[in-house]
Amino acid sequence: MPVFRVALDLPLHRLFDYLAPETASRDDAGLRVRVPFGRGERVGVIVDVVAGSDWPPEQLKPAGEVLRDLPPLPPDFFALCEFASAYYQAPLGEVILQALPAGLKRRDSPKRRAARPPPPGEPPRLPELTAEQAAAVAAIDVPGAFAASLLHGVTGSGKTEVYLRLIERGLATGRQTLLLTPEINLTPQLEARVRARFPQCTVAALHSELAEAARERNWRAAFTGEADIVLGTRLAIFTPLPRLGLIVVDEEHDPSFKQQDGIRYSARDLAIVRAHQAGVPVILGSATPALESWANAASGRYRLLQLTERANRQAALPAIRILDTRRLPLREGIAAPLLAAISERLARREQSLVFLNRRGYAPVLACPACGWVSHCRRCAANLVLHLADQRLRCHHCGFEQRVAKTCPTCGNQDIHAYGRGTQRVEEWLQDEFPAARILRVDRDAVKSRKQWETMLDRIHGGEAEILVGTQMLAKGHDFPLLTLVGVLGADAALHAADWRAPERLFAQLMQVAGRAGRAELKGEVIIQTQFPDHPLFAALAAHDYAAFADSQLRERQQAGFPPYAFQAILRAEAPQMTDAITFLQAAAALPEVARHGAVQLYDPVPMRLARLANLERGQLLAESASRPALQTFLPAWRAAIESIKTPAKLRWHLEVDPLEF
């Protein structure tokens, strides 16, 4: 009797067997099927059709209706999911089902209207390529065999134009392109540019802010081959594409490509795997590549293509000035030279951006009389003061409460806000420049895609003269009138415990500096710091990413950090830290650890944010100089960990290639 081997969206590392109809065949693999599970019914995916099961026939339940509204999922989709499942130690069923739109996982998926055809229009006039852009386009074969290319271009060098030329080449041969972008907020601008360049083609956008019906419609268009270009965030890497000819990962360094919950995968790394499996070229583009990608280019694993000048011949890279705040008085955290530069831009009707990657009014509210501090009751973090709506909010767990008029401990009415966030800077700048039109851009001011698009229109239309923003404005935007960027509060990352902090800070500062002077108007960047002699700022002022990257890689090689070592982390969370640490100690003492001498385990420790949402969190780092050795160890270790008896409320997971500690 034939048996369906079915993947279900469950945190179990196995597939489920169900009795199949007598008419079932191997052709049913890849179709969705309704199956009984527990007291209810679920929709799963048929991974295989086999002649029999290891389970007795009387223990198998019959499968329900096989859904045939779509063709079967293709073998290359399963190959990618199987790799992700094995490499990231995630259940295959969860990987397969999380890659499908929600509507396809329902028992009764409502009918959806077809994807809208592209509106009529004429292709725009193509800009003239620079010599470096032309060389980059010529170096990549589309369609062609697998090759990984790192496109390192300074901000404004025209990396997107290179992508568009290669997409055009693929379209001419009937091939689809998968274009990944790290953040939803960058999607509207990039999507508009892609649609304008290819008005006769179908472009499907895939990201989590889409309505459920729109996401399913666009996914179907991609899967059936109707969509020529698929533009999406990290989850789009799993989208089946029957005519795939090119994969592009824009801003490949961005940590948003790493999923931080559920199945903890890297979409950038899976893009390399998928391109290799499909035999197509893949491009990783960035002004500040991840050090792992830079090391791969240096070793010859990736081909390095460089754009060293801005595409607009009238636009030069901005001058970067470092202000030593040890010798300068500050007014609300802003030095006089930066205020003078803002005044000059106002007089010239140009735009300025004051960059502070800290939203809210102030990071903490405290009482100077008794020492009370606005701690979050659920996390090992402070509640941030949001003065505009009189709330204290935790930016980690979402807890919030009203701002007290007096100290909750001693009743003192003179409680103070310490530090500053974007709301406080905006308020003070409005007092300093009362006639200026000031626009704050952060996640408190922009809560939807529509609000974001409206705000971008205001900036492009010159309706704002001073922007106060967070990392939402740091990359991917082109504002012709923006000629000044002032950076506040960058020093904290210089001495953070996270060894990736310098890399992230350099990337952030280089990206935000790249917003200045992208058109004919000359740009300037002013960075305030108490450490003006730090090598990071010297490399930044010289626009010398290579020097910074090479120095960081030397340090990592000496310290034995990635990419010269390979890591996985076992994390546990429980109401009590002792339970989490005890579990991790038990995992470290398992016999499987001693059997794999090439893998080293460190002592269990609390995470940096040790308490989150009323749960105490600990972690155990596993490290090896060999990726194959680590990958051999992890499945055996995970299977042994599953046998450890744990408290009812303890939860644990394994993360491979972690970015956060």
Secondary structure as UniProt FT lines:
FT   STRAND          3..7
FT   STRAND          16..19
FT   TURN            22..23
FT   HELIX           26..28
FT   TURN            29..30
FT   STRAND          32..37
FT   TURN            38..39
FT   STRAND          40..50
FT   HELIX           57..59
FT   STRAND          66..67
FT   HELIX           75..87
FT   TURN            88..89
FT   HELIX           92..98
FT   HELIX           102..105
FT   HELIX           131..139
FT   STRAND          147..153
FT   TURN            155..156
FT   HELIX           159..172
FT   TURN            173..174
FT   STRAND          176..180
FT   HELIX           184..186
FT   HELIX           187..197
FT   TURN            199..200
FT   STRAND          203..206
FT   TURN            208..209
FT   HELIX           212..223
FT   TURN            224..225
FT   STRAND          229..232
FT   HELIX           234..238
FT   TURN            242..243
FT   STRAND          244..250
FT   TURN            251..253
FT   HELIX           255..257
FT   HELIX           267..278
FT   STRAND          281..286
FT   HELIX           291..299
FT   STRAND          303..307
FT   TURN            313..314
FT   STRAND          319..324
FT   TURN            325..326
FT   STRAND          330..331
FT   TURN            332..333
FT   STRAND          334..335
FT   HELIX           336..347
FT   TURN            348..349
FT   STRAND          351..355
FT   STRAND          364..366
FT   TURN            368..370
FT   STRAND          384..386
FT   HELIX           387..389
FT   STRAND          391..393
FT   TURN            395..397
FT   STRAND          400..402
FT   TURN            408..410
FT   STRAND          416..418
FT   HELIX           422..432
FT   TURN            434..435
FT   STRAND          438..441
FT   TURN            443..445
FT   HELIX           449..460
FT   TURN            461..462
FT   STRAND          466..469
FT   HELIX           471..473
FT   TURN            480..481
FT   STRAND          482..487
FT   HELIX           491..495
FT   TURN            499..500
FT   HELIX           501..513
FT   TURN            514..517
FT   STRAND          524..529
FT   TURN            532..533
FT   HELIX           535..541
FT   TURN            542..543
FT   HELIX           545..559
FT   TURN            562..563
FT   STRAND          566..574
FT   HELIX           577..588
FT   HELIX           591..595
FT   TURN            597..598
FT   STRAND          599..601
FT   STRAND          605..612
FT   TURN            613..614
FT   STRAND          615..624
FT   HELIX           627..641
FT   TURN            642..643
FT   TURN            648..649
FT   STRAND          651..656
//
